[in-house]
């Protein structure tokens, strides 16, 4: 049996005064905690999904750059480039959990979870929708965060989305992109 390790989140949320969507994971993986940024495991598909969902492009995935060539808006592979991508596309990132006991990166092993306080973001940024990535983040959001938000008089709809983790091998990248695009477009179209 694997040993539990007590982990602290270790880094704060990504957001600004123009963030419209809030995407919450459960707890950063060891690779993400090491890099002090979200979804940094090289096989996690979060950033390719976000690039596809927020592509500033036509149907072929390309856009005209200033020189008349084609380019694609990419998140890059550094925390700085990924932070800029998130802010450029008005989505905030954080996690449901501030600390917990966990075995490796296994969400199913999480116990003794302490939630993050989302109220500063939700009171400051114009967040219109919250998304959770993976079943455990949705479960913990409903159990630990939703009641606190209700007590604070904050009502923002939440939609659970599938995990982009390589452990979720049942979903191909194209399937993840379709689910995320449909959910995020629906949330943003409600503003029109």
Secondary structure, DSSP 8 states (H G I E B T S, - for coil): ----EEEE--S--B--TT--EEEEESS--HHHHHHTSTT-STT--HHHHHHHHT--S-TTS-EE-TTS-EE-----SSHHHHHHHHHHTTEEEEESEEEEEESTT-GGG-EEEEE---HHHHHHS---EEEEESHHHHHHIIIIIHHHHHHTT----EEEE---STT-TTS-HHHHHHHHHHHHHHHHHTT-
